[in-house]
Amino acid sequence: MKVIDIINSSSKPYASLEIVPPLNGITKDQLLETVKPFMEFDPKYMNVTCHRDEVEFVRKADGSYARRTVRNRVSAVTVCAAIMAKYGLETVPHMICGGASIDDIQGELHELAFLGIQNVLALRGDSLTGEKRFTPHPEGYAHADELVAGIREFEAQYGSQFSIGVGAYPEKHFEAPNLETDIANLKKKVDAGADYIITQMFFDNQVFYDFEKKCREAGIMVPIIPGIKPLSTARQIGLLPESFSLDIPVELTEAVRDAGDDKEAVYRIGTEWSIAQCKDLIAHGVPAIHLYTMGKTKNIVEIMKECF
């Protein structure tokens, strides 16, 4: 079933989940065991992130260096296939522009159609480690709106049909000069054929409500699903703003700092903050909440028990 159909047919808000493909060396059974705790909540679907191949330089015997492509994780498509086969759960593989030619992307779309996967989250993707700015594949797409348009062109040519989601940044993408420009770029993705939007994590719900209002004023009318990630360690107070260009409210920051070295207390503070966020978002009528699991299960399970 397509995500947009799930959104439109759901009588109440639901939780969607996002997992990261495991590192090489993890078995299929180990992967499925990490997913199992979520199954008791009968999730509607599960997103699986995509990570572009990295490049390393290996020194040869003659002193020169050879460029080598490194893939550290199992592919999103493989993970989706394993989850579908075991649990019969709809999956949403992420598809990125980075490191892929148009032919590569079309090949992956053929694989998804073959597997019966009807959903895709279309993203530009991040820069490679060491890159200051994103560099597109010379024969690929430079922006997510181009990727969305390319998927729709693929559908017209081959008869496949996908529900396409795209990402958004309530506190703007770090490369955008301002939020208004970022929202204008988001509208390009919707105009290209995106069905719905999932936001980056945020820790202040008012940020989301203000962002949603600006999107509607800009003519973006597709469903906007808020993304939530529970804070789980004190280090994330510094790491998350740096990595994702977001703000963490003073109240949450001070509560974590007051907990000091008590790791369990920090974990509890982060979980309860996310529970409060979810309850408030549901009260405000969001269609769904997207939970970033980041390899964790305990806090996500607790949030789902409390809110869904």
C-alpha positions as CSV (number, residue, x, y, z in Angstrom):
1,M,0.0,0.0,0.0
2,K,1.2,3.5,-0.8
3,V,2.1,5.8,2.0
4,I,-0.1,8.6,0.6
5,D,-3.0,6.2,0.7
6,I,-2.2,5.2,4.2
7,I,-2.2,8.8,5.3
8,N,-5.4,9.6,3.5
9,S,-7.2,6.5,4.9
10,S,-6.0,6.6,8.5
11,S,-8.7,7.6,11.0
12,K,-6.2,8.7,13.6
13,P,-2.5,9.6,13.8
14,Y,0.0,6.8,13.6
15,A,3.7,6.3,14.1
16,S,6.1,5.5,11.2
17,L,9.6,4.3,11.9
18,E,13.0,4.8,10.3
19,I,15.9,2.5,10.7
20,V,19.5,2.6,9.4
21,P,20.8,-0.4,7.4
22,P,23.2,-2.5,9.4
23,L,27.0,-2.4,8.9
24,N,28.5,-5.2,6.9
25,G,28.9,-8.4,9.0
26,I,25.5,-8.3,10.6
27,T,23.3,-11.2,9.6
28,K,19.7,-11.0,8.3
29,D,18.4,-12.7,11.5
30,Q,20.2,-10.1,13.7
31,L,18.7,-7.3,11.7
32,L,15.2,-8.8,12.0
33,E,15.6,-9.2,15.7
34,T,16.3,-5.4,16.1
35,V,13.0,-4.7,14.2
36,K,10.9,-7.3,16.1
37,P,10.1,-5.1,19.2
38,F,8.3,-2.7,16.9
39,M,6.0,-5.3,15.4
40,E,3.7,-5.5,18.4
41,F,2.5,-2.0,17.5
42,D,1.5,-3.0,14.0
43,P,3.4,-0.2,12.3
44,K,2.0,1.0,9.0
45,Y,5.4,1.0,7.3
46,M,9.1,1.3,7.9
47,N,11.6,3.7,6.3
48,V,15.1,2.4,5.5
49,T,17.9,5.0,5.0
50,C,20.4,5.0,2.1
51,H,24.1,5.6,2.5
52,R,26.3,6.5,-0.4
53,D,29.5,4.7,-1.0
54,E,32.6,6.3,0.5
55,V,36.0,6.6,-1.2
56,E,39.3,5.8,0.4
57,F,42.9,5.9,-1.0
58,V,45.0,2.8,-0.5
59,R,48.8,3.0,-0.7
60,K,50.3,0.6,-3.2
61,A,53.7,-1.0,-3.0
62,D,55.3,1.5,-5.3
63,G,54.2,4.4,-3.1
64,S,51.4,5.6,-5.2
65,Y,47.8,5.6,-4.1
66,A,44.8,3.8,-5.6
67,R,41.3,5.0,-5.3
68,R,38.9,2.4,-3.8
69,T,35.1,2.5,-3.3
70,V,33.9,1.3,0.1
71,R,30.4,0.2,0.9
72,N,30.1,-0.2,4.7
73,R,26.4,-1.1,4.9
74,V,23.9,-3.4,3.5
75,S,21.8,-1.7,0.8
76,A,18.4,-0.2,1.7
77,V,16.7,-2.3,-1.0
78,T,18.1,-5.5,0.6
79,V,17.0,-4.5,4.0
80,C,13.5,-3.6,2.7
81,A,13.2,-7.0,1.0
82,A,14.2,-8.9,4.2
83,I,11.7,-7.0,6.3
84,M,8.9,-7.5,3.8
85,A,9.6,-11.2,3.6
86,K,9.6,-11.7,7.3
87,Y,6.9,-9.4,8.6
88,G,4.8,-8.5,5.5
89,L,5.4,-4.8,6.4
90,E,5.4,-2.0,3.8
91,T,8.8,-0.4,3.4
92,V,10.0,2.9,2.2
93,P,13.6,2.8,0.9
94,H,15.4,6.1,0.7
95,M,16.8,7.1,-2.6
96,I,19.5,9.7,-3.0
97,C,21.1,11.7,-5.8
98,G,24.6,11.5,-4.3
99,G,27.0,9.1,-6.0
100,A,24.3,7.7,-8.5
101,S,23.9,8.2,-12.2
102,I,20.4,8.4,-13.8
103,D,21.0,4.9,-15.1
104,D,21.8,3.7,-11.5
105,I,18.6,5.2,-10.2
106,Q,16.5,3.7,-12.9
107,G,18.1,0.3,-12.2
108,E,17.1,0.7,-8.6
109,L,13.6,1.7,-9.5
110,H,13.3,-1.5,-11.6
111,E,14.4,-3.5,-8.5
112,L,11.8,-1.8,-6.4
113,A,9.0,-2.5,-8.9
114,F,10.1,-6.1,-9.1
115,L,9.9,-6.5,-5.3
116,G,6.5,-4.8,-5.2
117,I,7.8,-1.8,-3.2
118,Q,5.5,1.1,-4.0
119,N,7.1,3.8,-1.9
120,V,10.3,5.9,-2.1
121,L,11.7,8.8,-0.1
122,A,13.6,11.0,-2.5
123,L,16.5,12.9,-1.1
124,R,19.5,14.7,-2.4
125,G,21.8,13.1,0.1
126,D,24.8,14.4,2.0
127,S,28.2,15.4,0.9
128,L,31.0,12.9,1.1
129,T,33.3,13.0,4.1
130,G,35.8,15.8,3.5
131,E,33.6,17.6,0.9
132,K,32.6,21.1,1.8
133,R,29.7,21.1,-0.6
134,F,27.6,18.4,-2.2
135,T,29.0,17.3,-5.6
136,P,26.5,15.5,-7.9
137,H,27.3,12.6,-10.1
138,P,28.3,13.9,-13.5
139,E,25.5,11.9,-15.1
140,G,23.1,12.2,-12.2
141,Y,20.8,14.6,-10.4
142,A,22.0,17.6,-8.5
143,H,18.8,18.3,-6.5
144,A,15.9,16.3,-5.0
145,D,13.3,17.9,-7.1
146,E,15.1,16.6,-10.2
147,L,15.1,13.1,-8.6
148,V,11.3,13.3,-8.0
149,A,10.7,14.4,-11.6
150,G,13.0,11.6,-12.8
151,I,11.0,9.0,-10.8
152,R,7.7,10.3,-12.3
153,E,9.3,10.1,-15.8
154,F,10.3,6.5,-15.1
155,E,6.7,5.7,-14.1
156,A,5.4,7.2,-17.3
157,Q,7.8,5.1,-19.3
158,Y,7.6,1.8,-17.5
159,G,4.1,1.8,-16.0
160,S,5.3,1.5,-12.4
161,Q,3.8,3.8,-9.8
162,F,5.3,5.0,-6.5
163,S,4.3,7.2,-3.6
164,I,7.1,9.7,-3.2
165,G,8.0,11.4,0.0
166,V,10.6,14.2,0.4
167,G,12.5,15.7,3.3
168,A,12.1,19.1,4.8
169,Y,13.9,21.2,7.5
170,P,11.8,23.2,10.0
171,E,14.9,25.1,11.0
172,K,16.1,25.3,7.3
173,H,18.8,23.3,5.6
174,F,22.2,24.5,6.6
175,E,23.1,25.3,3.0
176,A,20.0,27.5,2.5
177,P,20.5,31.3,3.0
178,N,17.1,31.6,4.8
179,L,14.0,29.6,5.6
180,E,11.9,31.2,2.9
181,T,14.4,30.1,0.2
182,D,14.4,26.6,1.7
183,I,10.6,26.5,1.6
184,A,10.7,27.6,-2.0
185,N,13.0,24.7,-2.8
186,L,10.7,22.4,-1.0
187,K,7.8,23.6,-3.1
188,K,9.8,22.6,-6.2
189,K,9.9,19.1,-4.9
190,V,6.2,19.0,-4.3
191,D,5.5,20.6,-7.7
192,A,7.7,17.9,-9.3
193,G,5.4,15.2,-8.0
194,A,6.1,14.5,-4.2
195,D,3.0,13.2,-2.4
196,Y,4.0,14.1,1.2
197,I,6.8,15.5,3.4
198,I,8.7,14.2,6.4
199,T,10.6,16.7,8.4
200,Q,14.0,16.6,10.0
201,M,14.0,16.2,13.8
202,F,13.2,19.2,16.0
203,F,12.8,19.6,19.8
204,D,10.5,22.6,19.9
205,N,7.0,21.9,18.5
206,Q,6.4,25.6,17.9
207,V,9.2,25.5,15.3
208,F,7.2,22.8,13.5
209,Y,3.9,24.7,13.7
210,D,5.5,27.9,12.4
211,F,7.1,26.0,9.6
212,E,3.9,24.2,8.6
213,K,2.1,27.6,8.5
214,K,4.8,29.1,6.2
215,C,4.5,26.0,3.9
216,R,0.8,26.4,3.6
217,E,1.2,30.1,2.9
218,A,3.7,29.2,0.1
219,G,1.1,26.9,-1.5
220,I,2.5,23.6,-0.2
221,M,-0.7,21.6,0.5
222,V,0.5,17.9,0.7
223,P,0.7,16.2,4.2
224,I,3.6,17.2,6.4
225,I,4.7,14.6,8.8
226,P,6.9,15.7,11.8
227,G,10.0,13.8,12.5
228,I,11.0,13.1,16.1
229,K,14.2,11.7,17.6
230,P,14.5,11.2,21.3
231,L,17.6,12.6,22.8
232,S,19.4,9.7,24.6
233,T,22.9,10.9,25.7
234,A,24.3,14.1,27.1
235,R,26.8,14.3,24.2
236,Q,23.9,14.9,21.8
237,I,23.3,18.3,23.3
238,G,26.4,19.4,21.4
239,L,26.4,16.8,18.6
240,L,22.9,17.2,17.2
241,P,23.0,21.0,16.6
242,E,26.4,20.6,15.0
243,S,25.4,17.6,12.8
244,F,21.8,18.6,11.9
245,S,21.9,22.4,12.2
246,L,19.1,22.6,14.8
247,D,18.4,24.2,18.1
248,I,17.7,22.4,21.4
249,P,15.5,24.3,23.8
250,V,17.1,25.8,26.9
251,E,14.8,23.8,29.2
252,L,15.9,20.5,27.7
253,T,19.5,21.5,27.6
254,E,19.5,22.6,31.3
255,A,17.7,19.4,32.4
256,V,20.3,17.2,30.7
257,R,23.2,19.2,32.2
258,D,21.6,19.1,35.7
259,A,21.5,15.3,35.3
260,G,25.3,15.3,35.2
261,D,26.9,11.9,34.7
262,D,23.6,10.0,35.3
263,K,23.2,8.4,31.9
264,E,19.9,6.8,32.9
265,A,18.5,10.1,34.0
266,V,19.5,11.7,30.7
267,Y,17.9,8.8,28.8
268,R,14.7,9.3,30.8
269,I,14.7,13.1,30.2
270,G,15.1,12.6,26.5
271,T,12.3,10.0,26.3
272,E,9.8,12.0,28.3
273,W,10.5,15.1,26.2
274,S,9.7,13.2,23.0
275,I,6.6,11.7,24.6
276,A,5.4,15.2,25.4
277,Q,6.2,16.4,21.9
278,C,4.3,13.5,20.4
279,K,1.2,14.1,22.5
280,D,1.1,17.7,21.7
281,L,1.6,17.1,18.0
282,I,-1.2,14.6,18.0
283,A,-3.5,17.1,19.8
284,H,-2.7,19.5,17.0
285,G,-3.9,17.1,14.4
286,V,-0.8,15.9,12.6
287,P,-1.5,12.9,10.3
288,A,1.4,10.8,11.6
289,I,4.7,11.1,13.5
290,H,7.9,9.8,12.0
291,L,10.3,8.3,14.7
292,Y,14.0,8.2,14.0
293,T,15.2,5.1,15.8
294,M,18.9,5.5,15.1
295,G,19.5,1.8,16.1
296,K,17.6,2.2,19.4
297,T,14.5,0.3,20.5
298,K,13.8,0.9,24.2
299,N,13.0,4.6,24.0
300,I,11.1,4.3,20.7
301,V,9.0,1.4,22.1
302,E,8.2,3.5,25.2
303,I,7.1,6.4,23.1
304,M,4.8,4.2,21.0
305,K,3.3,2.7,24.1
306,E,2.5,6.1,25.5
307,C,1.3,7.8,22.4
308,F,-0.1,5.3,19.9
